[in-house]
Amino acid sequence: MPQHTMDENRQQEESWRIVITPQTSLLALDFREIWMYRDMFILFVLRAFRVSYKQTILGPLWFLITPILSVIVYVAVFGGIANIPTDGTPPVLFYLLGISVWGYFSASLSATSNSFVTNADIFGKVYFPRIIMPLVSVTVNLLSFAIQLGIFAAFYIYYVAIGTDLQIHWQIVLFPFLVLILALMAVGFGMIVSSMTTKYRDLQIIFGKVISLWVYITPVIYPLSMVTNPHLHLAMSLNPVTPIVEAIKFSLLGAGSFSWLWLGYSVIMTALLLMFGLMLFNKVQKSFMDTV
């Protein structure tokens, strides 16, 4: 074989060679590598979306049915029986928005917290940046969140058409940013739990209960304004999800409250959760297959 042909083959082999080495820094996050695996990321998102309602009769219609049924129950129980106020906004819009926002956060958090355990088989067969799986979780749930927001927009237009006074504030331009913070918070918190449950599986059960109770200390089914006790009000405001939910309600419905101070607190908490979660995630992934 001619020498120049051998040199070309050798150069081609070297150009396709990828050396996989463990992360040296616990805070390492290689965005270039994640971008290289973008096709795999898209495939995982499509697979997760299809599997969600595979072998169901109604299929993706459950994305519409679930929030509507929840709103009916909330309006009947909390609005009709408990007479919980909704800050002067139509109960349907109040509950639908709260359910959609909280549903996105809790679903993303639950999926991310199980990243290592549910994807153990894939992790053991092929290499790809493990951080892709938490990102897949928040992206898939973002699609269902967008569908639910479409339902909210339809009801919103209806109430405007019948003459209901609804106030939209300029803070609505922050809506994508608020959703991003919510997603990053779920990723950070989820990575912490996912890293811990690889060794202590009973934490999955405990954390599932925590999520189911967390909704009651977040102003989803009631307005924060009805909490008049100052100490309890402060305690609930320290919940990092509360300022985001309140800001979204304020921007879209004119209900709730908006505070740059508390929103900044949520951003700082999100950054801390992300850093701590990334440190644990990078540490655990080195020996994950030995403990799972």
SULHU-V329462 format. One record per residue. N is the residue number from 1. RES is the residue in three letters. NEAR is the number of other ideal C-beta (glycine too) atoms within 12 Angstrom. D_LAST is the distance of its C-alpha to the last C-alpha in Angstrom with 2 decimals. Layout:
# SULHU-V329462
[[N & RES & NEAR & D_LAST] [N & RES & NEAR & D_LAST]]
This chain:
# SULHU-V329462
[[1 & MET & 9 & 49.15] [2 & PRO & 8 & 50.76] [3 & GLN & 9 & 49.38] [4 & HIS & 10 & 48.93] [5 & THR & 11 & 46.85] [6 & MET & 12 & 44.53] [7 & ASP & 13 & 44.21] [8 & GLU & 14 & 43.41] [9 & ASN & 15 & 40.68] [10 & ARG & 15 & 39.18] [11 & GLN & 13 & 39.27] [12 & GLN & 12 & 37.66] [13 & GLU & 12 & 34.79] [14 & GLU & 12 & 34.29] [15 & SER & 10 & 34.43] [16 & TRP & 10 & 31.47] [17 & ARG & 10 & 29.40] [18 & ILE & 13 & 26.41] [19 & VAL & 9 & 24.86] [20 & ILE & 14 & 21.21] [21 & THR & 12 & 20.74] [22 & PRO & 17 & 18.33] [23 & GLN & 22 & 19.66] [24 & THR & 11 & 22.11] [25 & SER & 14 & 22.59] [26 & LEU & 21 & 20.14] [27 & LEU & 18 & 22.50] [28 & ALA & 24 & 22.74] [29 & LEU & 26 & 22.96] [30 & ASP & 22 & 24.48] [31 & PHE & 14 & 26.46] [32 & ARG & 11 & 28.09] [33 & GLU & 23 & 24.88] [34 & ILE & 22 & 23.90] [35 & TRP & 16 & 27.41] [36 & MET & 16 & 27.10] [37 & TYR & 25 & 24.28] [38 & ARG & 20 & 26.28] [39 & ASP & 14 & 26.85] [40 & MET & 24 & 23.17] [41 & PHE & 27 & 22.95] [42 & ILE & 18 & 25.91] [43 & LEU & 18 & 24.53] [44 & PHE & 31 & 21.32] [45 & VAL & 27 & 23.64] [46 & LEU & 17 & 25.94] [47 & ARG & 19 & 23.27] [48 & ALA & 33 & 21.78] [49 & PHE & 25 & 25.39] [50 & ARG & 17 & 26.38] [51 & VAL & 17 & 23.45] [52 & SER & 26 & 24.15] [53 & TYR & 21 & 27.26] [54 & LYS & 13 & 27.11] [55 & GLN & 9 & 28.97] [56 & THR & 15 & 30.67] [57 & ILE & 10 & 34.45] [58 & LEU & 13 & 35.06] [59 & GLY & 16 & 32.32] [60 & PRO & 18 & 32.45] [61 & LEU & 18 & 35.25] [62 & TRP & 20 & 32.68] [63 & PHE & 30 & 32.36] [64 & LEU & 24 & 36.01] [65 & ILE & 21 & 36.17] [66 & THR & 26 & 33.40] [67 & PRO & 35 & 34.95] [68 & ILE & 25 & 38.45] [69 & LEU & 19 & 37.70] [70 & SER & 29 & 36.08] [71 & VAL & 34 & 39.19] [72 & ILE & 20 & 41.48] [73 & VAL & 20 & 39.79] [74 & TYR & 31 & 39.78] [75 & VAL & 28 & 43.42] [76 & ALA & 18 & 44.48] [77 & VAL & 18 & 42.66] [78 & PHE & 27 & 42.52] [79 & GLY & 24 & 45.60] [80 & GLY & 15 & 47.79] [81 & ILE & 11 & 47.04] [82 & ALA & 17 & 45.72] [83 & ASN & 14 & 47.95] [84 & ILE & 25 & 45.47] [85 & PRO & 20 & 47.12] [86 & THR & 35 & 45.75] [87 & ASP & 28 & 47.80] [88 & GLY & 19 & 50.52] [89 & THR & 31 & 48.42] [90 & PRO & 28 & 48.13] [91 & PRO & 35 & 45.40] [92 & VAL & 30 & 44.02] [93 & LEU & 38 & 43.46] [94 & PHE & 40 & 42.19] [95 & TYR & 43 & 39.53] [96 & LEU & 41 & 38.61] [97 & LEU & 47 & 38.01] [98 & GLY & 46 & 36.03] [99 & ILE & 38 & 33.86] [100 & SER & 42 & 33.23] [101 & VAL & 44 & 32.32] [102 & TRP & 39 & 30.10] [103 & GLY & 36 & 28.53] [104 & TYR & 42 & 27.58] [105 & PHE & 45 & 26.04] [106 & SER & 37 & 24.13] [107 & ALA & 35 & 22.87] [108 & SER & 41 & 21.76] [109 & LEU & 41 & 20.10] [110 & SER & 33 & 18.22] [111 & ALA & 40 & 17.08] [112 & THR & 46 & 16.14] [113 & SER & 40 & 14.19] [114 & ASN & 33 & 11.81] [115 & SER & 45 & 11.70] [116 & PHE & 40 & 8.10] [117 & VAL & 31 & 7.00] [118 & THR & 26 & 10.27] [119 & ASN & 31 & 10.44] [120 & ALA & 23 & 7.36] [121 & ASP & 12 & 10.13] [122 & ILE & 25 & 12.54] [123 & PHE & 28 & 10.73] [124 & GLY & 14 & 10.31] [125 & LYS & 10 & 14.01] [126 & VAL & 16 & 16.06] [127 & TYR & 20 & 16.55] [128 & PHE & 27 & 17.83] [129 & PRO & 30 & 17.81] [130 & ARG & 42 & 14.64] [131 & ILE & 36 & 17.07] [132 & ILE & 38 & 18.65] [133 & MET & 39 & 16.34] [134 & PRO & 46 & 17.43] [135 & LEU & 37 & 20.92] [136 & VAL & 40 & 20.77] [137 & SER & 41 & 20.03] [138 & VAL & 41 & 23.08] [139 & THR & 33 & 25.21] [140 & VAL & 34 & 24.75] [141 & ASN & 38 & 25.57] [142 & LEU & 31 & 28.45] [143 & LEU & 25 & 30.01] [144 & SER & 35 & 30.10] [145 & PHE & 34 & 31.38] [146 & ALA & 20 & 34.15] [147 & ILE & 29 & 35.16] [148 & GLN & 34 & 35.45] [149 & LEU & 30 & 37.47] [150 & GLY & 19 & 39.75] [151 & ILE & 32 & 40.39] [152 & PHE & 36 & 41.12] [153 & ALA & 20 & 43.55] [154 & ALA & 20 & 45.34] [155 & PHE & 32 & 45.95] [156 & TYR & 29 & 46.91] [157 & ILE & 15 & 49.56] [158 & TYR & 18 & 50.84] [159 & TYR & 23 & 51.38] [160 & VAL & 18 & 53.09] [161 & ALA & 11 & 55.30] [162 & ILE & 12 & 56.52] [163 & GLY & 9 & 57.42] [164 & THR & 20 & 54.62] [165 & ASP & 14 & 54.69] [166 & LEU & 30 & 51.30] [167 & GLN & 22 & 50.91] [168 & ILE & 22 & 48.78] [169 & HIS & 21 & 48.52] [170 & TRP & 13 & 48.16] [171 & GLN & 28 & 44.66] [172 & ILE & 23 & 43.56] [173 & VAL & 13 & 43.32] [174 & LEU & 25 & 40.33] [175 & PHE & 26 & 38.43] [176 & PRO & 18 & 36.26] [177 & PHE & 21 & 35.52] [178 & LEU & 34 & 34.59] [179 & VAL & 31 & 32.19] [180 & LEU & 23 & 30.63] [181 & ILE & 36 & 30.18] [182 & LEU & 44 & 28.62] [183 & ALA & 37 & 26.12] [184 & LEU & 34 & 25.29] [185 & MET & 41 & 24.92] [186 & ALA & 46 & 22.40] [187 & VAL & 42 & 20.43] [188 & GLY & 39 & 20.64] [189 & PHE & 42 & 19.80] [190 & GLY & 46 & 16.99] [191 & MET & 44 & 15.32] [192 & ILE & 33 & 15.65] [193 & VAL & 39 & 14.08] [194 & SER & 44 & 11.22] [195 & SER & 38 & 10.51] [196 & MET & 29 & 10.89] [197 & THR & 32 & 8.95] [198 & THR & 34 & 5.46] [199 & LYS & 21 & 6.81] [200 & TYR & 18 & 9.60] [201 & ARG & 20 & 9.28] [202 & ASP & 12 & 13.06] [203 & LEU & 22 & 13.74] [204 & GLN & 25 & 13.42] [205 & ILE & 16 & 16.36] [206 & ILE & 17 & 18.24] [207 & PHE & 28 & 18.03] [208 & GLY & 20 & 19.23] [209 & LYS & 15 & 22.20] [210 & VAL & 20 & 22.81] [211 & ILE & 31 & 23.23] [212 & SER & 17 & 25.55] [213 & LEU & 14 & 27.65] [214 & TRP & 27 & 27.62] [215 & VAL & 27 & 30.02] [216 & TYR & 20 & 32.68] [217 & ILE & 26 & 32.91] [218 & THR & 38 & 33.27] [219 & PRO & 41 & 36.72] [220 & VAL & 39 & 35.73] [221 & ILE & 32 & 37.81] [222 & TYR & 33 & 40.43] [223 & PRO & 34 & 42.07] [224 & LEU & 38 & 41.44] [225 & SER & 22 & 45.22] [226 & MET & 21 & 45.49] [227 & VAL & 25 & 43.63] [228 & THR & 11 & 46.74] [229 & ASN & 11 & 45.47] [230 & PRO & 10 & 45.08] [231 & HIS & 11 & 42.35] [232 & LEU & 16 & 40.26] [233 & HIS & 22 & 41.05] [234 & LEU & 15 & 39.82] [235 & ALA & 15 & 36.59] [236 & MET & 31 & 35.87] [237 & SER & 31 & 36.82] [238 & LEU & 18 & 34.23] [239 & ASN & 31 & 31.59] [240 & PRO & 34 & 30.86] [241 & VAL & 43 & 30.84] [242 & THR & 41 & 34.32] [243 & PRO & 38 & 36.40] [244 & ILE & 47 & 34.91] [245 & VAL & 49 & 35.58] [246 & GLU & 39 & 39.04] [247 & ALA & 40 & 39.84] [248 & ILE & 45 & 38.96] [249 & LYS & 45 & 41.13] [250 & PHE & 34 & 43.90] [251 & SER & 31 & 43.97] [252 & LEU & 38 & 44.01] [253 & LEU & 41 & 45.80] [254 & GLY & 29 & 47.71] [255 & ALA & 36 & 45.96] [256 & GLY & 39 & 43.60] [257 & SER & 31 & 44.04] [258 & PHE & 27 & 43.36] [259 & SER & 19 & 42.94] [260 & TRP & 14 & 42.25] [261 & LEU & 14 & 41.39] [262 & TRP & 29 & 38.67] [263 & LEU & 31 & 37.41] [264 & GLY & 17 & 37.19] [265 & TYR & 25 & 35.18] [266 & SER & 37 & 32.63] [267 & VAL & 27 & 32.50] [268 & ILE & 19 & 31.98] [269 & MET & 29 & 29.18] [270 & THR & 31 & 27.50] [271 & ALA & 21 & 27.89] [272 & LEU & 20 & 26.44] [273 & LEU & 32 & 23.39] [274 & LEU & 31 & 22.88] [275 & MET & 24 & 23.30] [276 & PHE & 25 & 21.03] [277 & GLY & 37 & 18.33] [278 & LEU & 33 & 18.71] [279 & MET & 23 & 18.55] [280 & LEU & 31 & 15.24] [281 & PHE & 41 & 13.83] [282 & ASN & 27 & 15.24] [283 & LYS & 27 & 14.10] [284 & VAL & 33 & 10.36] [285 & GLN & 35 & 10.42] [286 & LYS & 22 & 11.83] [287 & SER & 16 & 8.98] [288 & PHE & 28 & 6.06] [289 & MET & 19 & 5.49] [290 & ASP & 13 & 6.05] [291 & THR & 19 & 3.81] [292 & VAL & 25 & 0.00]]
